[in-house]
């Protein structure tokens, strides 16, 4: 499998994206579950997956 030498700014941006998404998902798990379900809501209320 070939390897590529990506520019450092692109690698830094990708890392920042992953860190931001991880922080967002961690924060989202602390939010209360809605009292009334919205139409079409099918996710398990113990685990919320975004993406």
C-alpha positions, 0 to 999 in steps of 0.5 A, spaced: 500 500 500 503 506 498 504 512 503 503 519 501 506 525 504 501 530 506 502 537 508 503 538 515 497 543 515 492 538 512 494 533 518 494 539 523 487 540 520 485 533 520 487 532 527 483 538 530 477 536 526 477 529 530 479 532 537 473 537 536 468 531 534 470 527 540 469 533 544 462 534 541 460 527 542 463 527 549 459 533 551 453 531 547 453 525 552 452 529 558 445 533 555 439 530 558 434 526 553 428 530 551 422 529 555 418 528 549 420 524 543 420 527 536 417 524 530 422 519 527 426 518 533 429 511 533 436 512 537 437 508 543 436 513 548 443 511 552 447 511 546 447 517 541 451 517 535 452 523 531 455 522 524 
